[in-house]
Amino acid sequence: MNNGTERASVKPGLEVDIVLKQDQRTGKLTRGIVKDLLTNSPTHPHGIKVRLTDGQVGRVKHIYS
């Protein structure tokens, strides 16, 4: 398991924990499957922004292999 700050390690179909925009203060994690990558830069200090298959958008905090 690694953190989701590098775009190269985040791919569609992976199971991840993300922090939704409204959960950033609490740090509450939401688990789901990556559908789209929304961050274009190779790295992001707060995590790569993704859209899950259920349509929720947030920044990746953990990746499950």
C-alpha positions as CSV (number, residue, x, y, z in Angstrom):
1,M,0.0,0.0,0.0
2,N,1.4,3.4,-0.9
3,N,0.1,7.0,-0.8
4,G,-1.4,8.5,-3.9
5,T,0.9,11.5,-4.5
6,E,2.4,10.1,-7.7
7,R,0.3,10.0,-10.8
8,A,2.2,7.0,-12.2
9,S,1.0,4.8,-9.3
10,V,-2.7,5.7,-9.7
11,K,-4.5,3.8,-12.5
12,P,-8.1,3.2,-13.5
13,G,-9.5,0.1,-11.9
14,L,-7.4,0.3,-8.7
15,E,-9.1,0.2,-5.3
16,V,-8.2,3.4,-3.4
17,D,-9.2,5.5,-0.4
18,I,-9.9,9.1,-1.2
19,V,-10.7,12.2,0.8
20,L,-13.7,14.0,-0.6
21,K,-13.7,17.8,-0.8
22,Q,-16.2,18.1,2.0
23,D,-14.3,15.6,4.2
24,Q,-10.9,17.4,4.0
25,R,-11.3,18.9,7.5
26,T,-12.1,15.6,9.1
27,G,-9.9,13.4,6.9
28,K,-12.7,10.9,6.5
29,L,-11.8,8.4,3.8
30,T,-14.1,7.0,1.1
31,R,-13.1,3.7,-0.6
32,G,-13.8,3.0,-4.2
33,I,-12.5,2.1,-7.7
34,V,-10.7,4.7,-9.8
35,K,-12.5,5.6,-13.0
36,D,-10.7,8.7,-14.2
37,L,-7.5,10.6,-13.2
38,L,-8.2,14.4,-12.9
39,T,-4.7,15.6,-11.9
40,N,-2.5,16.1,-14.9
41,S,0.8,16.9,-13.1
42,P,3.1,13.9,-12.3
43,T,2.8,14.5,-8.5
44,H,0.6,16.4,-6.1
45,P,1.4,16.9,-2.4
46,H,-2.2,16.3,-1.3
47,G,-2.8,13.3,-3.5
48,I,-3.8,12.8,-7.1
49,K,-7.4,13.9,-7.8
50,V,-9.6,11.1,-9.2
51,R,-13.2,10.3,-10.1
52,L,-14.4,7.0,-8.7
53,T,-16.7,4.6,-10.6
54,D,-19.7,5.9,-8.5
55,G,-18.9,9.5,-9.6
56,Q,-17.4,10.8,-6.4
57,V,-14.3,13.0,-6.7
58,G,-11.5,13.3,-4.3
59,R,-7.7,13.0,-3.6
60,V,-6.1,9.6,-3.3
61,K,-4.7,8.8,0.2
62,H,-4.1,5.1,0.0
63,I,-3.8,2.6,-2.9
64,Y,-4.6,-1.1,-2.4
65,S,-2.8,-3.6,-4.7
